[in-house]
Structure formats: structure tokens, C-alpha cells
Amino acid sequence: MLLDVLRSLGRRWYVLVAGILATAALAFGAYQLTPPVYDTRGLVLLMPPENAVPPGGNPFLALSDLDLPARLIVAYFQSAPAQAAVEKRAPDAEFTVAIEESTRGPVIAVDVTDSSPDGALETLDYLMGDIPVQLERMQNEVDVPATATVGSIPFTADVKAEQDDSATIRIVLAAAAVGLVATGALAFTLDGLILRRRARKQTVLEEHV
């Protein structure tokens, strides 16, 4: 069966050539429609209030009770107003603000994907700067004393966006696969039709001889 297919493709080489050219154009079009994106990441650490740390104490040893404030911040950035604020600044950006599960402390992870590296970095900078603003606002709304106010510090942040070609590669490969399969099927089908037509003509000629 495989040998028959190869022979069919060989007889219809011109279909293969045209199909390969069309497939290349299809793959190029898919690449143009799905350019690479750029990813950035940052971490923000919540810090305990002043009255939670004894004089001369280590604030990093008092992080265990900050899980709730961290989750409130995450909830805010999942809300419609927060989403709309980011969309207004960066229409092409996608972002997530979530608890960093790889740590046991109140660490908030900010992940941003955008169509340009500068856009991704700018949105990351905005979100990491807005976390302490929203944290302060929430506490001011319930009149938290200054000595009991939870703070935050930027823990780490990318200074260069990382290019992500995975979606582009998947689309290009899918387009190439569809083009090649369609080319092979067309060549094989066309070869079968031509051979059957020739066989019928040959039968007609033999009947008239």
C-alpha cells in the first residue's frame, strides 16, 4: 500500500510541487497571524506590621499571619475594575496575580504576557507598583492604625521580557501538517482518477478492436 502511494505521488509530482509551495505560503501566513509574545514575572512579598515584630526582632519570622491580606490583594486584581484598569493601559496584555505556591510565605506572583517586550515590562512595573497602593487603600478603608499596617516589598522582577514562540510554532506546524496532508491526499486522489479514466478508455478501445 505504501509503495502504491509513493508511486502515485511520484506520478503526480507537479501536484506535490504546487502543494508544497502552497503549504509554505500557508505556514508563513500562520506565522504572520500568530507572532511571538513576551513574558515577564515579578514577586511581591508582604511584610508584617510594626507591632507584630518585637524590638530587635526579625520581620521575616513574622510572616505566617499574612496569608489573608495576600489573598485579598489577589482577589482585588481578579476583579472587573482591576482588569479594566490594566486593559485601558495595555489592551494587548494578559496578566495573572496569584499566590506563589512554591513558597510558604505571603508572596504574590505577577505574570504578564504582551505582544511586545516593552509592553510586558511596563505592565509588570504598573502591577507591582499598584499592589502596595491597593494594600494601603484596603487598610485605610477599615482605619488600620499605622503601627498595625501590613506593608510590602518587591522581592524580584524581570528586567528583560522572555520571548515565547510556543504558540507560534504550534500554529505553523499545524498549518504545515494540514497543507502536506491535503497535498498528498489530492495527489493520490487525482492519480487514481486519471488511472481509472485511462483504464476505461483502454477498455473501450479494446471493445472496438
Disulfide bonds with the S-S distance in Angstrom:
none
